[in-house]
Amino acid sequence: MSLASVFNIAGSGMSAQTTRLNTVASNIANAETVSSSMDQTYRARHPVFSTVMQGQADGDSGSLFADQGQAGQGVQVAGIVQDQGNLEARYEPNHPAADKNGYVYYPNVNVVQEMADMISASRSFQTNADMMNTAKTMMQKVLTLGQ
């Protein structure tokens, strides 16, 4: 693995964390939306990440994990799944979105958990950016060795 591949790995991490931040923002924005039907109620969404292995990227196996033939080369978003947790049904017969029984359905979004996820994603993004800056500094130092 070369020092240059650090940029690809950190870049894929930053891209994945951007997707995570976008899903968190979507969840928080829809935390108080209501519906008169369980089928139409917003459900929290969460990204699913997977490792991009070296064998998938370029077929080279010259790494620490050569006996396994694969080394991590970054991360990718495998998909975004909906949380299948229970929705909150509240009895509010005077609400305009109430169903015939007087229930209004609220999303299964936990705002506190979403805020914690947002902080975690933001810090992960910053860590990847710091990795890129450190690799850039190291490459610049290597170039000055011959002077």
N, C-alpha and C positions, 0 to 999 in steps of 0.2 A: 504494500500500500504506500503510495507516494504522499508527500505533503500536499500536493495539489488536490488529491481526492478529498481532503478535509473540507474544501469549499463545497463540493457536491453533497457531502454528507450533511454538513451544517445547513446548506441551502434547502435540502429536502426536509430537514427538521423544522426550519422556519416556515416552510410552506405548509407542513402538517399542523403546526401550531396556529397558523393563520386560519386554517379550516376549523380548528377547535374553537378559536375565538369567535368566529362567525356563527358557529352553532350555539355557543353560549349566548351571544347577543340575540339570536333568534329566540332562544328559550326565554330569556328575560323579557324580551319585548312582548311575548305572547303569554306571560305568566298569569295575567288576569283576564284573558279573553274567555268568553263564555259561549256556551252552545246549549241548544235544547235537546241535543241528541249525543249519545256517547260516541257514535261513529264519526261525527263531524267535529268533535272536540280536539283541540290541538294536543299533541303528545310530545313530550320532551324528546329532543334528538341528540344523539351522541355519535361522534366519529369513531370509527374502528381503524386502528393503525396496524400495519404489518411491516416487517423488516424486508428491505430489498437485499437479497443475498448476492454475494460476489459472483456466484455461478450464474445468476440471472442477469447480472449487469454486463459481464464481459467474458465469462468462461475462464478467467485466470485463477489459479489456485495457489499463487505464491504468497501465502499469508500465514499468520499464526495458527489459523484454523485449517491448514493445508490437509491434515489427515481427514478432516471432515469434508474438505473440498469447497467450503463456503465460508465467507466472512461477511459481516454486515456492511453494506454500502449505502445505507441511508434508511429512510422510512417513507412509506407511501400511505395514502388514505385508501383503505380497502373498501370503505363505504360509510354511509351514515345510517344508523338504525334508530328506530323509534322505541322509546321506553314503553314497555308493555305493563308498567305498574298501574295500580288502580287510580281511576280518576276520582275527583272529589265531587260528590253530588250534594248540593245544598238545597234545602227546601225554602224557596223564595217565590211564593205564588204571585207576588205583585211585580216581579221582574219581567221586562218585555220579552226576554228570551226563554222564559219558563215553558216547560212542556205541559201537556194536558194534566199531569199530576202535580204540577207546581215546582218541579225540580229544575235546577240550573246546573250544568256540568262545567266544572273548572279543570284546567289542565293539571297534569301530574308533574309540574315544575316546582322544584324546591329552590327558591331564590338564593338561600344561604349556600347551598351546595354549588349552585351555578357561579356565585361570586368567588367561591374557593377555587373552582375550576378555572375561572378567568384569571385569577392571580397566578395559579400554577402555569397556565399556558403562556401568560405574559413573561413570567420568569424563565420558562424554557426557551421562549423566543430570544430573550436577552442573552441567555447562556450561549445559544448557537451563534448569535451575532458576535459575542465576545470571542468565541472559538475562531471565527473567521478573522477577526482583527488580530488575534495572537498569531495565527498562521501567516497572515500577511506580514506582520512584523518579523517573524522568523525568516521568511523568504527574503525580505529586504536585508536582513543581517547576513544571510548567506551570500548575497550579491556583493556585499562590501568586504567579504573575507579576502578577496584577491587583490585589494587595493593596498 
